[in-house]
Amino acid sequence: MFEWRVAMYVAADDEPVAVWLDAAGAPTRLVYRGIRYRVIDTPTKLGVEPEWPSGISHPPAEVTLAPGWRATGRAENHDLLVFDLRLAPNGWVAEHVFA
């Protein structure tokens, strides 16, 4: 029997997160809200071009975002979360989190 789940947006607001990277610079582990997660998929690079709201007719041309990754993490209790991780001036942040 299949159980379908819909991804639910859990959090945002650039929460600080500790991230461990492999030799290629991709995340392998992280700590989010005091819980350790192991990355269980192949992380995907996030774009560096911001998505502007449709009401902005002339967005700034030279705006780029810091490097980032989307990765699925599994906690020791087997909870799964999908993280949009972005490198901020003071370290890594969880830009978006999905359950």
C-alpha positions as CSV (number, residue, x, y, z in Angstrom):
1,M,0.0,0.0,0.0
2,F,1.4,3.4,-1.0
3,E,1.1,6.4,1.3
4,W,1.2,9.8,-0.5
5,R,2.5,12.8,1.3
6,V,2.5,16.3,0.2
7,A,5.6,18.4,0.9
8,M,4.8,21.0,3.5
9,Y,6.7,24.3,3.9
10,V,7.9,24.2,7.5
11,A,10.2,27.2,8.2
12,A,12.1,30.1,6.7
13,D,13.7,33.3,7.9
14,D,17.3,32.2,7.4
15,E,17.8,30.2,10.6
16,P,21.4,29.5,11.4
17,V,22.6,25.9,10.7
18,A,25.9,24.1,11.1
19,V,26.9,22.4,7.8
20,W,29.7,19.9,7.1
21,L,30.8,19.7,3.5
22,D,32.6,17.0,1.4
23,A,35.7,17.6,-0.7
24,A,33.6,18.9,-3.5
25,G,31.8,21.5,-1.3
26,A,28.5,19.7,-1.0
27,P,26.7,19.2,2.3
28,T,27.0,15.8,4.0
29,R,25.7,16.6,7.5
30,L,24.0,19.5,9.3
31,V,22.6,20.5,12.7
32,Y,19.3,22.4,12.5
33,R,17.5,23.5,15.7
34,G,19.8,21.3,17.8
35,I,19.0,18.1,15.8
36,R,21.7,16.3,13.7
37,Y,20.8,15.3,10.1
38,R,22.7,13.2,7.6
39,V,22.3,14.1,4.0
40,I,20.8,11.1,2.3
41,D,20.5,12.3,-1.3
42,T,22.7,14.0,-3.9
43,P,22.4,17.7,-3.0
44,T,21.3,20.0,-5.8
45,K,22.9,23.5,-6.3
46,L,20.6,26.4,-5.8
47,G,20.5,29.1,-8.3
48,V,22.3,32.4,-7.8
49,E,19.8,34.5,-9.7
50,P,17.0,35.8,-7.4
51,E,13.4,35.3,-8.4
52,W,11.7,38.7,-8.5
53,P,8.0,39.2,-7.8
54,S,6.0,39.8,-10.9
55,G,5.2,43.4,-9.9
56,I,8.9,44.4,-10.3
57,S,9.3,45.6,-13.9
58,H,13.0,46.5,-13.8
59,P,14.8,44.4,-11.2
60,P,18.5,45.3,-10.5
61,A,20.7,43.6,-13.0
62,E,23.7,42.8,-10.9
63,V,22.1,41.1,-7.9
64,T,23.3,37.5,-7.3
65,L,22.7,35.2,-4.3
66,A,25.3,33.4,-2.3
67,P,26.1,29.7,-3.1
68,G,23.5,27.3,-1.8
69,W,22.3,23.7,-1.8
70,R,19.0,21.8,-1.6
71,A,19.5,18.6,0.4
72,T,17.3,16.0,2.1
73,G,18.4,15.2,5.7
74,R,17.5,12.3,8.0
75,A,17.6,12.6,11.8
76,E,18.5,9.8,14.1
77,N,14.8,9.3,14.8
78,H,14.3,8.9,11.0
79,D,12.5,12.3,10.5
80,L,13.1,13.6,7.1
81,L,13.4,17.3,6.1
82,V,14.4,19.0,2.9
83,F,16.7,22.0,3.4
84,D,17.5,25.0,1.2
85,L,20.9,25.9,2.6
86,R,22.6,29.2,1.7
87,L,26.0,30.6,2.7
88,A,25.4,33.9,4.5
89,P,28.1,36.4,5.7
90,N,28.1,34.8,9.2
91,G,27.8,31.2,8.1
92,W,25.2,28.8,6.7
93,V,21.5,29.4,7.1
94,A,18.4,27.3,6.3
95,E,16.6,29.5,3.8
96,H,13.6,27.2,3.5
97,V,12.7,23.9,5.2
98,F,10.2,21.4,3.9
99,A,8.7,18.3,5.6
